Amino acid sequence: WISNVRGGSISCQGNHIKTSSKLVVFSTEQVKLWRLRDPESAQPSEAELTLHPGHGKLELVLFHPTSSGLLAVGATNSPLVWDTSRQDAPLAVLEQHSDQLQSLSWKPDGSLLASSCKVSSSNKPKTVNIFISLLSKTISKTRIRSTAQNSKDSRILWAKDDLLLTTGFDMMRGREVRLWDSRKLSSSVSSASLGTANGTVIPLFDDDTGLLILAGMVGLIFIPVFLFVKLFMNIDDWVADLSHCLTDAPTRGVCAVPKLDLDVMSCEVVRVLQLTDSHIVPISYQVPRKVCHEFHADLYPDTVGATPAMSAGEWWQGGNKQVPMEKVSLNPDKRPKTRVPRPYRVCLVHTDSFFFVCFVFHVLPNGDTVGTVICPGPSTKFRHIQGTVMHRDTHITNIRGLNLTTPGECDGFCANSKHVAVPLATSGGQIGVFERSKPGRQPDTNVPTFQNSVNVADLCWDPFDPHRLAVAGDDAKIRLWQVPEGGLVETLTEPDLILQGHTEKIYSIKFHPLASGLLVSSSYDLTVRLWNLDSGDQVKLLTGHEDQVFAMAWSPDGKLLATVCKDGKVRIYEPRKSATPVQEGPGPGGHRGARIVWVCEGKYLLVSGFNVQSERGLYLFSADSLSSGAVGNINVDVSPSILIPFYDPDTSVVILTGKGDTRVHIYEIVPESPYFVECSSFNTPEPHKGLAFLAKTECNVQDVEIAVALMLTKTTVEPVSFKVPRVKKEFFQDDVYPDTTICWEPALTAAAWLSGSNGEHKKMSLKPKDMIPVSEAPKEVPVKKYMPSSYYLEEKTDEQKKDELLSAMVAKLGNLDDPLPQEAFEGVDEDEWVCRQLEC
């Protein structure tokens, strides 16, 4: 298996994973063609050719089967035929379909192009279009009847001769496969039902053996899927079910490995690559034979090679020649002795968050390797990060009446080194405060709380005063509460300070990261206000938002404030100089919520939000050029809750999860392409309500913890440790632990910051005094194992090996000259034998 890959989005068309011996195409608005050199050589960093179709988002790409450099491209609803030697314009832009293109398929001789598209209207059937290349350089179209009675996804595939195969859904939402004769398109020849499921059926066909593979691709509901292998017989009895395979993981895409890479000496006739969420899994189909280590010619007819029959220009002039290939034999003894890579050498390309393309390497006679390319990206020491729930003795349990309806802009709860604040569902907007130093079972009743009087909209602890809690309410007021020394022992009803100024409900509040006593808030009145807690006054009013403010974030140096808004804009303010944004640019396409955080030393902004398909994703913006849009983005998954990010500036690792999720996503953010390096995720057995991360000093450096969080469940608060696996734990891992900021001490006061002063946090080392940095650890001299010289010099002939084998067998049987055991038995005398006979 190929592990640690990401299956990507499944909202686009195509099979999501492909194999070929030519060029690879991928993008969303561009078509890029790459050519690889030998795998051991340096790979190109830029595409060999880039095409700009300009007809909307690209969904499908398909090379011509007989002509070199001829490409079919499926845009949103327009098929294009492109000669890659002409970058200015396509050869043909075929007639627009009525809705989104869903699949393309060339006829094996390259004369016909078939496509299927979606028709969302209930009174229009789904259609398949056949485009025929003519000598007059025109494209004619024939439209056939509905291939499926349901508007869900479909696939089309050319099979044997003039037969077309389509997969889709019937009126009862059952998956079905239909066979069509392209010479008589009025109705399908035959059909077969594949049962009821959500996933699209992807067909793969091997013309040499007549094997048809039908793989069910999972939709939004993750369920196990089957792979069916069927055999074309004739029109009347067109399929014969041979076998099926139940896979271990949901399928994101499938492709067939080229015939030249099959293990023919093991009677392998088909190998399918299954793309899952995190692996590429080879599934092999072998024909059982008594003698497996011989070439069986009846299983392997000569197959089509890789030499093109004509150029794209010749095809466009009317050529429809079959590949002249002198077909290639799969017999290893008859194949040229060229360097062949390992059969499972597959590489994966992640495009701009839309689909994956997978290619198997092939070595050409000139030594070049053709296939896809993985753009070289940075490696990460955090790829195998491990999340672990700590021992039950550290849990706070039996929390009753938890408020499960906090707004989406609220993290759900908050924690610091001393306390955990949890909104409760009881009347009066009560907030339970639990001491971290007193874990265990909490009392069933009479839990000491803050009586906030109104529902809680957001809350957060003062980073420089661990006993002060700021709470925003539905009544447009912010209340400041103080926890007494020793903990909260009774319910408090009067806050220390109330801030008033907003005219409508408050969304969120954030403390300044450097200046003490400085708080920022956003409200439904579309304003952002800055408060001086020392005086209790509003000191700044920021405007410019046209809709709800989803989230705010202070820059690491405390000079700038970034916001992400429901109007689709990301803005940066410099509050001390201007009440209007100094920069703004386009944000995520979805409007269901978002979060924002500064990353990479304040050079970039990371936004977690939704795209127009309601998929959760991450978007990275340069803080110097918001108007240019996101420099990188990645789709994460599909879920209704907003991904709440925690960014660790020491490791550049971002940890994200949503309310009600069971999975915690982890990425390393790098300031260059691919920008997002996915690490191992952490899964919880039950949905959690959120995570609250603690200061870096809470980490146990002996166990290489890089982050410690508190996880809120239905009734408990559980500490979670995120560790990096290391071998030499007896040394301080100084590559993982740079000097960290002392974020719990203010760098300046609110008055100093408002007057124009800037500050900077002090830093400290996390290295214990009794540990040696791993960079200074003594180098271990590798011990080389030497074999005796006789092992290398002694080369025995076949006759010597045969004699040794016979000698060993004889030694086991024993000496043949020894008498048999029964020969040592004593018999009876002759006289006694005669007497016995007379008596009888």
C-alpha positions in Angstrom: 0.0 0.0 0.0 1.0 3.6 -0.5 0.2 5.4 2.7 0.0 9.0 4.0 -1.9 10.4 1.0 -5.0 12.5 1.0 -8.0 11.4 -1.1 -9.1 14.9 -1.8 -12.5 16.2 -2.7 -15.1 13.9 -4.3 -17.4 16.7 -5.6 -15.7 16.9 -9.0 -16.1 14.6 -12.0 -13.6 12.0 -13.2 -12.2 8.9 -11.6 -9.9 10.9 -9.3 -7.0 8.6 -10.0 -5.6 7.6 -13.4 -2.7 5.7 -15.0 -1.0 6.3 -18.2 2.4 6.1 -20.0 2.2 9.5 -21.6 1.6 13.0 -20.1 -0.5 14.1 -17.1 -3.0 16.9 -17.1 -4.3 18.6 -14.0 -5.7 21.9 -12.8 -8.9 23.8 -12.2 -8.5 26.6 -14.7 -5.4 25.5 -16.6 -4.2 22.3 -18.2 -0.6 21.5 -17.4 1.5 18.9 -19.1 4.5 17.4 -17.3 7.2 15.1 -18.5 9.4 13.2 -16.1 13.0 12.1 -16.4 14.4 9.0 -14.7 13.1 8.7 -11.1 16.6 8.9 -9.7 17.2 12.2 -11.5 16.0 15.7 -10.6 12.5 16.2 -11.7 11.3 19.4 -13.5 9.9 22.1 -11.3 7.7 23.6 -14.0 5.2 22.2 -16.5 6.4 21.4 -20.0 3.3 23.0 -21.5 0.3 25.1 -20.1 -3.0 25.5 -21.9 -5.7 28.0 -21.0 -9.0 26.8 -22.2 -11.0 29.6 -20.6 -14.4 27.9 -20.5 -14.9 27.6 -16.8 -13.7 25.2 -14.2 -12.1 22.1 -15.7 -13.4 18.7 -14.6 -12.2 16.2 -17.1 -9.1 15.5 -19.2 -8.6 12.6 -21.6 -5.8 11.9 -24.1 -6.7 10.5 -27.6 -6.0 6.7 -27.9 -4.3 6.8 -31.3 -3.0 10.3 -31.9 -0.1 12.0 -30.1 -0.7 15.4 -28.4 -4.5 15.3 -28.9 -6.5 16.0 -25.8 -10.2 16.1 -24.9 -10.9 18.6 -22.1 -14.2 18.8 -20.2 -15.0 22.3 -18.9 -18.1 23.1 -16.9 -20.5 22.2 -19.7 -18.3 22.4 -22.9 -16.1 19.6 -24.3 -13.0 20.9 -26.1 -10.6 19.0 -28.4 -7.1 20.4 -28.1 -3.9 20.0 -30.1 -1.2 20.4 -27.4 1.3 21.7 -30.1 -1.1 24.7 -30.5 -1.4 26.7 -27.3 -3.4 29.6 -28.7 -6.8 27.9 -29.2 -8.5 24.5 -29.2 -9.1 22.6 -32.4 -12.8 22.5 -31.6 -15.2 23.8 -29.0 -18.1 21.3 -29.1 -21.7 22.4 -28.6 -22.4 23.3 -25.0 -24.3 20.7 -22.9 -27.4 21.7 -21.0 -25.7 21.1 -17.7 -22.4 19.9 -16.1 -20.3 17.4 -17.9 -19.8 14.2 -16.0 -17.6 12.0 -18.1 -15.8 11.6 -21.5 -14.7 8.5 -23.4 -12.9 8.0 -26.7 -13.7 5.1 -28.9 -10.6 2.8 -29.1 -9.9 3.7 -32.7 -10.2 7.4 -31.8 -13.0 8.2 -34.3 -15.7 9.0 -31.7 -15.9 10.9 -28.5 -18.7 10.2 -26.1 -19.8 12.3 -23.2 -22.5 12.3 -20.5 -23.9 15.3 -18.7 -26.2 16.1 -15.8 -29.6 17.5 -16.4 -30.9 18.9 -13.1 -34.5 19.6 -14.3 -36.9 16.9 -13.4 -38.6 16.9 -16.8 -35.5 16.4 -18.8 -33.7 13.1 -19.1 -30.0 12.7 -18.7 -28.3 12.5 -22.1 -25.3 11.1 -23.7 -23.7 12.8 -26.7 -21.6 11.2 -29.4 -19.3 13.5 -31.3 -17.9 12.2 -34.6 -14.8 13.6 -36.4 -15.4 14.1 -40.1 -13.1 14.8 -43.0 -14.6 18.3 -43.4 -13.1 19.3 -40.0 -16.6 19.6 -38.5 -18.0 17.9 -35.6 -21.4 16.3 -35.8 -23.4 15.4 -32.8 -25.9 12.6 -32.2 -28.0 12.7 -29.1 -29.3 9.4 -27.7 -32.0 8.7 -25.2 -31.7 8.9 -21.4 -28.9 6.8 -19.9 -30.4 7.0 -16.5 -33.7 7.9 -15.0 -32.1 9.9 -12.1 -30.3 13.2 -12.1 -27.4 11.9 -10.0 -23.9 11.2 -11.3 -23.1 9.0 -14.3 -20.2 7.6 -16.3 -19.8 6.5 -19.9 -17.2 4.2 -21.4 -16.5 2.7 -24.9 -16.3 -1.1 -24.7 -15.9 -3.6 -27.5 -16.3 -2.5 -31.1 -19.4 -0.3 -31.3 -20.7 -1.0 -27.8 -21.1 1.8 -25.3 -21.5 1.2 -21.6 -23.0 3.7 -19.1 -23.5 3.7 -15.4 -25.9 5.7 -13.4 -29.1 5.6 -11.2 -32.6 4.4 -12.1 -35.9 6.0 -10.9 -35.7 4.0 -7.6 -32.2 5.4 -7.0 -30.7 2.1 -7.6 -27.3 1.9 -9.3 -27.5 0.4 -12.8 -25.3 -0.3 -15.8 -26.5 -0.2 -19.4 -25.1 -1.4 -22.7 -25.7 0.5 -25.9 -25.1 -0.2 -29.6 -23.8 3.0 -31.2 -25.3 1.9 -34.5 -28.7 1.9 -33.0 -29.1 4.5 -30.4 -32.8 4.6 -29.9 -32.7 2.4 -26.9 -30.2 0.5 -24.7 -29.4 -3.1 -25.6 -29.4 -4.4 -22.1 -29.1 -3.3 -18.5 -28.2 -4.7 -15.1 -29.0 -3.6 -11.6 -26.1 -3.2 -9.0 -28.2 -2.6 -5.9 -29.0 0.5 -3.9 -26.1 2.8 -2.7 -25.1 6.4 -2.9 -21.7 6.1 -4.6 -21.2 6.6 -8.4 -20.2 3.4 -10.3 -16.9 3.8 -12.1 -16.5 1.4 -15.1 -13.1 0.1 -16.2 -12.7 -2.1 -19.3 -9.9 -4.3 -20.6 -10.3 -4.8 -24.3 -7.8 -7.7 -24.5 -9.6 -10.0 -22.0 -13.1 -8.5 -22.0 -13.0 -7.9 -18.3 -15.2 -5.2 -16.9 -14.5 -3.7 -13.5 -17.3 -1.8 -11.8 -16.3 0.1 -8.7 -18.7 1.9 -6.5 -17.3 5.3 -5.4 -18.5 6.5 -2.0 -20.5 9.7 -1.8 -20.9 11.8 1.3 -22.0 8.7 3.3 -18.9 6.6 3.9 -19.8 3.0 3.4 -17.9 -0.1 2.3 -18.0 -0.6 -1.5 -17.7 -3.6 -3.8 -15.6 -4.2 -6.9 -17.4 -6.3 -9.5 -15.5 -8.1 -12.2 -17.7 -9.0 -15.2 -17.0 -10.5 -18.6 -18.4 -9.5 -21.9 -19.9 -12.4 -23.8 -22.4 -11.3 -26.4 -25.3 -8.9 -26.8 -27.9 -11.3 -25.4 -25.8 -12.5 -22.5 -23.5 -9.6 -22.1 -22.2 -10.0 -18.6 -21.2 -13.0 -16.5 -20.4 -12.2 -12.9 -17.0 -13.6 -12.0 -16.1 -12.2 -8.6 -16.4 -9.3 -6.3 -14.1 -7.8 -3.7 -15.2 -6.0 -0.5 -12.7 -3.3 0.2 -11.5 -2.2 3.7 -12.0 1.5 3.2 -14.4 3.8 1.2 -13.3 4.4 -2.4 -12.4 7.9 -3.6 -11.4 6.7 -7.1 -10.1 3.7 -9.1 -7.9 3.1 -12.1 -6.4 0.2 -13.9 -2.7 -0.4 -14.1 -1.3 -0.7 -17.7 -1.1 -4.2 -19.1 2.7 -4.0 -19.5 3.1 -3.7 -15.7 1.1 -6.8 -14.8 2.9 -9.8 -13.2 2.1 -12.2 -16.0 4.2 -15.0 -14.4 1.7 -15.1 -11.5 -1.3 -15.2 -13.9 -2.3 -11.6 -12.9 -4.9 -10.4 -15.5 -6.1 -7.1 -13.9 -4.7 -4.9 -11.3 -6.8 -2.0 -9.9 -5.5 0.9 -7.8 -8.0 2.0 -5.2 -7.7 5.6 -3.9 -9.0 5.9 -0.3 -8.9 8.8 2.2 -5.3 8.0 3.1 -3.9 5.2 0.9 -3.5 3.9 -2.6 -4.4 0.2 -2.4 -3.5 -2.2 -5.2 -6.1 -4.9 -5.8 -4.9 -7.8 -8.0 -7.0 -10.3 -9.9 -5.2 -13.6 -10.7 -6.4 -16.6 -12.7 -5.7 -19.8 -10.7 -3.5 -22.2 -12.6 -1.7 -25.4 -11.6 1.5 -24.0 -13.0 1.8 -20.4 -12.1 5.4 -19.6 -13.0 5.0 -20.0 -16.7 3.6 -17.6 -19.3 0.1 -18.6 -20.3 -0.5 -17.3 -23.8 -4.2 -18.0 -23.7 -4.6 -15.3 -20.9 -2.4 -12.7 -22.5 -3.1 -11.8 -26.2 -0.8 -9.2 -27.7 -1.8 -5.8 -26.4 -1.7 -2.3 -27.9 1.6 -0.5 -27.4 2.5 3.1 -26.9 3.5 4.2 -30.4 1.0 6.7 -31.8 -0.6 6.1 -35.2 -0.7 9.7 -36.2 -0.2 13.3 -35.1 -3.1 15.5 -33.9 -2.9 17.4 -37.1 -3.3 14.3 -39.2 -6.3 13.2 -37.2 -7.9 16.5 -37.6 -7.4 16.2 -41.4 -9.6 13.1 -41.3 -7.2 10.3 -40.4 -8.8 7.4 -38.4 -6.1 4.8 -38.5 -5.9 2.1 -35.9 -2.7 2.0 -33.8 -0.3 0.3 -36.2 1.7 -1.2 -33.4 2.7 -4.3 -34.3 1.0 -5.2 -31.0 3.3 -5.8 -28.1 3.6 -9.3 -26.6 3.3 -9.6 -22.8 5.6 -12.6 -22.8 8.7 -11.6 -20.8 11.0 -13.6 -23.2 9.7 -11.7 -26.2 9.8 -8.2 -24.7 12.8 -5.9 -25.1 15.3 -5.9 -22.3 14.7 -2.4 -21.1 14.8 -1.1 -17.6 11.4 -1.6 -16.1 10.4 0.0 -12.8 8.8 -1.8 -9.9 5.1 -2.5 -10.6 3.8 -0.5 -7.7 5.8 2.6 -8.2 3.0 5.1 -8.3 3.0 8.8 -7.6 0.2 11.1 -6.6 -0.5 14.6 -7.7 -2.7 16.9 -5.6 -4.2 19.7 -7.7 -5.8 22.9 -6.5 -8.1 21.0 -4.2 -10.3 19.4 -6.9 -9.0 16.0 -7.9 -6.1 13.6 -7.8 -4.3 12.1 -10.7 -2.2 9.0 -10.3 0.3 7.6 -12.8 2.5 4.6 -13.1 6.1 5.2 -14.3 7.1 3.9 -17.7 10.7 3.8 -19.0 11.1 4.8 -22.7 13.9 3.5 -24.9 15.9 6.7 -24.5 16.0 6.3 -20.8 13.4 8.9 -20.0 10.5 8.2 -17.7 7.0 9.4 -18.7 4.2 9.9 -16.3 3.2 12.4 -13.7 5.3 14.6 -11.5 5.1 15.4 -7.8 6.2 18.9 -7.3 8.9 18.8 -4.7 7.6 19.9 -1.4 9.1 20.3 2.0 9.3 17.3 4.3 7.9 17.6 7.8 9.1 16.2 11.1 5.5 16.3 12.4 3.9 14.0 9.8 3.4 11.2 12.3 2.3 13.3 15.2 0.2 11.3 17.7 -2.8 12.5 19.7 -3.5 10.7 23.0 -6.1 11.3 25.7 -4.3 11.5 29.1 -5.1 9.2 32.1 -8.5 9.4 33.6 -7.1 10.7 36.9 -6.6 14.1 35.1 -10.2 14.3 33.8 -12.9 16.6 35.1 -16.0 14.5 35.1 -19.7 14.7 35.8 -20.3 18.1 34.3 -24.0 18.5 34.1 -26.3 20.8 32.1 -23.7 21.7 29.4 -24.9 24.4 26.9 -24.8 22.8 23.5 -26.2 25.8 21.6 -23.4 28.4 21.8 -23.1 30.5 18.7 -20.8 29.3 15.9 -18.5 32.2 16.5 -17.8 30.9 20.0 -15.3 28.2 20.7 -17.7 26.5 23.2 -15.6 26.9 26.3 -12.2 28.3 27.3 -9.3 27.3 29.6 -6.0 28.5 31.0 -3.4 27.2 33.3 -5.7 27.4 36.4 -9.4 27.3 35.4 -11.9 25.9 32.8 -15.0 28.0 32.0 -17.9 26.2 30.5 -21.3 27.8 29.6 -24.2 25.9 31.2 -27.7 25.4 29.8 -29.4 26.6 33.1 -31.4 29.8 33.1 -29.6 33.1 33.5 -26.6 32.4 31.3 -24.6 30.6 34.0 -20.9 29.8 33.5 -19.4 26.9 35.4 -15.8 27.5 36.5 -13.7 24.4 37.4 -10.3 24.2 38.9 -7.7 22.3 36.8 -5.9 21.5 40.1 -8.9 19.6 41.3 -9.8 17.0 38.7 -12.2 14.2 39.2 -16.0 13.9 39.7 -17.8 17.2 40.2 -20.9 17.5 42.5 -24.3 16.8 41.0 -25.7 20.1 42.3 -24.7 23.4 43.7 -21.8 23.9 41.3 -20.4 27.5 41.8 -21.0 29.6 38.7 -21.0 33.2 37.3 -24.5 34.4 36.9 -24.2 36.2 33.6 -28.0 37.2 33.5 -28.2 36.7 29.7 -27.2 34.0 27.2 -23.4 33.7 26.6 -22.3 34.7 23.1 -18.5 34.3 23.6 -16.0 34.1 26.4 -12.3 34.2 26.9 -9.7 34.4 29.7 -7.4 37.3 30.1 -3.9 36.0 28.9 -2.2 38.2 31.6 -4.5 37.6 34.5 -5.5 33.9 34.8 -8.4 34.8 37.2 -10.2 37.3 34.9 -12.9 36.1 32.5 -14.5 38.3 29.8 -18.0 37.3 28.7 -20.0 38.7 25.8 -23.8 38.5 26.1 -26.9 38.7 23.9 -27.7 42.1 25.5 -24.7 43.8 23.6 -22.8 44.0 26.9 -19.4 42.6 27.9 -19.0 41.6 31.5 -15.6 41.1 33.3 -15.6 38.5 36.1 -12.9 37.8 38.6 -12.3 34.4 40.1 -11.2 34.6 43.8 -7.9 33.2 44.9 -8.4 29.6 45.8 -11.2 29.1 43.2 -14.9 29.9 42.9 -16.7 28.5 45.9 -20.1 30.3 45.5 -22.2 31.7 42.7 -21.3 35.3 41.8 -24.0 37.6 40.5 -22.2 40.9 40.1 -19.3 41.3 37.6 -16.3 43.5 38.3 -16.9 45.6 35.1 -19.5 46.0 32.4 -18.6 47.4 29.0 -21.5 49.1 27.0 -21.4 50.6 23.6 -22.6 48.1 21.0 -26.2 48.5 19.9 -26.8 44.8 19.0 -25.7 41.3 20.0 -22.0 40.7 20.2 -20.3 38.1 18.0 -16.9 37.6 19.5 -14.2 39.1 21.8 -10.4 38.9 21.8 -7.8 40.1 24.2 -4.7 41.9 22.8 -1.7 39.5 22.7 0.9 42.1 24.0 -0.9 44.9 25.8 -2.6 44.3 29.1 -6.2 45.5 29.6 -7.0 45.8 25.9 -10.0 44.0 24.4 -11.6 44.0 21.0 -15.2 43.0 20.2 -17.4 42.6 17.1 -21.2 42.9 16.9 -24.3 42.6 14.8 -24.2 46.4 14.5 -21.3 45.7 11.9 -18.8 47.5 14.1 -15.6 46.4 15.8 -14.8 48.2 19.0 -11.6 48.5 21.1 -11.9 48.7 24.9 -9.5 49.9 27.6 -10.3 47.7 30.6 -8.2 49.9 32.9 -10.6 52.8 32.3 -13.6 50.9 31.1 -13.9 53.1 28.1 -14.3 52.5 24.4 -11.1 53.8 22.7 -11.5 52.8 19.0 -14.4 52.2 16.6 -13.6 50.3 13.4 -16.0 50.3 10.4 -16.2 49.0 6.9 -17.9 45.6 7.3 -21.0 45.1 5.2 -22.3 41.9 6.9 -21.7 39.7 9.9 -18.1 39.5 11.2 -17.3 35.8 11.5 -13.9 36.1 13.3 -11.1 38.4 14.4 -7.4 37.9 15.0 -4.5 40.1 16.3 -1.2 40.0 14.5 1.7 38.5 16.5 3.3 42.0 16.9 -0.1 43.4 18.0 -0.1 46.2 15.4 -2.8 44.8 13.0 -6.2 43.3 13.4 -7.6 40.9 10.7 -11.2 40.1 10.2 -13.2 37.7 8.0 -16.7 38.7 7.1 -19.9 37.1 5.7 -19.7 39.5 2.8 -16.9 37.3 1.4 -14.0 39.7 2.3 -10.9 39.4 4.4 -9.8 42.7 5.9 -6.8 44.1 7.8 -7.1 47.1 10.1 -4.4 49.2 11.8 -6.6 50.4 14.6 -4.2 53.1 15.9 -4.1 54.9 12.5 -7.4 54.3 10.7 -10.9 53.3 11.4 -11.2 51.7 8.0 -9.4 48.7 6.6 -5.9 49.2 5.2 -6.3 46.1 3.0 -9.1 43.9 1.9 -9.5 41.0 -0.5 -11.7 38.1 -1.4 -12.2 35.3 1.1 -13.7 31.8 1.0 -16.6 31.4 -1.3 -19.0 29.9 1.2 -21.1 32.0 3.7 -21.6 29.4 6.5 -18.9 30.8 8.8 -15.1 31.1 9.0 -12.2 31.6 11.4 -9.0 33.5 10.9 -5.5 33.3 12.4 -2.0 34.8 11.7 0.7 32.3 10.7 4.3 32.1 9.5 5.5 35.0 11.7 2.7 37.2 10.7 3.4 37.0 7.0 0.3 35.1 6.1 -3.3 34.8 7.2 -4.9 31.3 7.5 -8.7 31.2 7.1 -10.8 28.1 7.7 -14.2 28.3 6.0 -16.4 26.8 3.3 -16.3 26.8 -0.5 -19.4 27.2 -2.7 -20.0 23.4 -2.5 -20.2 23.7 1.3 -16.9 21.8 1.8 -14.7 22.8 4.7 -11.3 24.1 3.6 -8.3 26.1 4.5 -7.2 29.2 2.7 -3.8 31.0 3.0 -3.5 34.7 2.2 -0.4 36.8 2.0 -0.7 39.6 4.5 1.0 42.0 2.1 -1.5 41.4 -0.8 -4.9 40.5 0.3 -6.4 41.7 -3.0 -4.6 39.0 -4.9 -6.7 36.3 -3.2 -5.6 33.1 -1.6 -2.1 31.9 -2.5 -3.0 28.3 -1.5 -6.0 26.4 -0.4 -6.9 22.8 0.4 -10.3 21.1 0.9 -10.6 19.2 4.2 -13.9 17.4 4.3 -17.7 17.9 4.3 -19.3 18.9 7.7 -21.6 21.6 8.9 -19.5 22.8 11.8 -16.7 25.4 11.4 -13.1 24.3 11.7 -11.7 26.1 14.8 -7.9 26.5 14.3 -5.1 26.5 16.9 -1.7 27.7 15.5 1.6 26.9 17.3 4.1 29.5 16.1 7.0 27.5 17.4 6.4 24.5 15.1 4.1 26.2 12.5 1.6 23.4 13.1 -2.1 24.1 13.0 -4.6 21.9 14.7 -8.2 22.1 13.7 -11.5 20.6 14.7 -15.2 21.5 14.8 -18.0 21.2 17.3 -19.5 17.8 17.1 -16.5 16.3 15.2 -14.7 13.1 16.0 -11.6 13.9 14.0 -8.9 16.5 14.7 -7.0 17.6 11.6 -3.3 18.6 11.7 -1.3 20.4 9.1 2.1 22.1 9.0 1.9 25.5 7.3 4.9 26.4 5.1 5.5 29.7 3.3 5.9 28.1 -0.1 4.0 25.7 -2.3 2.3 23.4 -1.4 1.7 25.5 1.7 -0.2 22.8 3.6 1.6 19.6 4.6 -0.9 17.1 6.1 0.1 15.2 9.2 -1.6 12.3 11.0 -5.0 13.1 12.4 -6.4 12.3 15.8 -9.7 10.6 16.2 -12.0 10.4 19.2 -14.5 7.6 19.9 -17.3 10.1 20.5 -18.1 13.6 19.2 -16.4 16.4 21.2 -17.6 19.9 21.7 -14.2 21.6 21.1 -10.6 21.9 22.1 -8.9 24.6 24.3 -5.1 24.7 24.0 -2.8 25.5 26.9 0.5 27.4 27.1 3.7 25.7 25.8 5.0 25.3 29.3 2.3 22.7 29.9 4.1 20.4 27.4 6.2 17.5 28.7 9.4 17.9 26.7 10.7 14.5 27.9 7.8 12.9 25.9 8.2 15.3 23.0 4.8 16.9 23.5 4.4 19.9 21.2 0.8 20.8 22.3 -1.6 20.0 25.2 -5.3 20.7 24.9 -8.4 20.2 26.9 -11.2 18.5 25.1 -14.8 19.1 26.1 -17.3 16.2 25.8 -20.9 15.8 26.9 -19.9 15.5 30.6 -16.1 15.7 30.9 -13.1 17.8 30.2 -10.2 15.6 29.1 -6.6 16.6 28.6 -5.2 15.5 25.2 -1.5 15.3 24.4 0.0 15.8 20.9 3.4 14.1 20.7 6.1 13.7 18.0 7.5 10.2 17.9 11.3 10.2 18.5 13.8 7.5 19.2 16.3 9.4 21.4 13.9 10.8 24.0 16.7 11.0 26.6 17.9 14.1 24.7 16.2 17.5 24.4 14.7 17.8 20.9 15.9 21.3 20.2 14.8 21.0 16.5 11.2 20.7 17.8 11.5 23.2 20.7 12.9 26.6 19.7 12.8 29.3 22.3 9.1 30.0 23.1 7.5 33.3 23.9 6.5 34.2 27.5 2.9 34.9 26.4 1.6 35.1 29.9 3.5 38.3 30.7 2.4 41.6 29.1 4.9 43.5 27.0 3.3 46.9 27.6 0.2 48.5 29.0 -3.0 49.5 27.1 -2.2 53.2 27.6 1.3 52.7 26.2 0.0 50.8 23.1 -2.7 53.4 22.4 -0.1 56.1 22.6 1.8 54.4 19.7 4.4 52.3 21.6 5.1 48.7 20.5 6.4 45.8 22.5 7.7 42.4 22.1 7.4 39.3 24.3 10.4 37.9 26.0 11.5 34.3 25.1 12.6 31.4 27.2 14.0 27.9 26.5 12.0 24.8 27.4 15.2 22.7 27.9 15.4 21.1 31.3 18.8 21.6 33.0 19.5 17.9 33.1 18.9 17.2 29.4 21.4 17.5 26.5 20.2 18.9 23.2 19.9 16.2 20.5 22.0 18.4 18.2 24.9 18.0 20.7 24.4 14.3 21.3 27.5 12.1 20.6 27.4 10.5 17.1 26.9 6.8 17.1 29.4 4.9 14.9 27.5 2.4 12.8 28.6 -1.1 13.2 29.1 -2.8 9.9 28.4 -6.5 9.7 31.1 -8.3 7.8 30.5 -11.7 6.3 33.3 -14.3 6.0 35.3 -14.2 2.8 34.1 -17.7 2.0 30.6 -16.4 1.7 31.7 -14.2 -1.2 34.3 -16.4 -2.8 32.8 -19.8 -2.7 30.5 -20.3 -5.7 29.2 -23.8 -6.1 28.1 -25.4 -9.4 24.7 -26.9 -9.9 26.2 -30.4 -9.7 27.8 -29.7 -6.3 24.5 -28.3 -5.0 22.7 -31.5 -6.3 25.2 -33.8 -4.6 24.8 -31.9 -1.3 21.1 -32.2 -1.5 21.2 -35.9 -2.2 23.7 -36.5 0.6 21.4 -34.6 3.1 18.4 -36.8 2.0 20.4 -40.0 2.4 21.6 -39.0 5.8 18.0 -38.5 6.9 17.0 -41.9 5.6 19.9 -43.7 7.3 22.4 -46.3 6.0 20.8 -48.7 3.5 23.3 -51.5 4.3 22.1 -51.9 7.9 19.8 -54.9 8.5 16.0 -54.3 8.8 14.5 -54.5 12.3 12.4 -57.5 11.5 15.5 -59.5 10.6 16.5 -59.5 14.3 13.4 -61.2 15.5 13.8 -64.8 16.9 11.8 -67.6 15.1 10.7 -71.1 16.2 12.8 -74.4 15.8 11.9 -76.8 13.0 11.1 -79.7 15.4 8.7 -77.5 17.3 7.1 -76.3 14.1 6.5 -80.0 13.0 5.0 -81.0 16.4 2.5 -78.2 16.2 1.4 -79.3 12.8 0.8 -82.9 13.9 -1.3 -81.8 16.9 -3.5 -79.8 14.5 
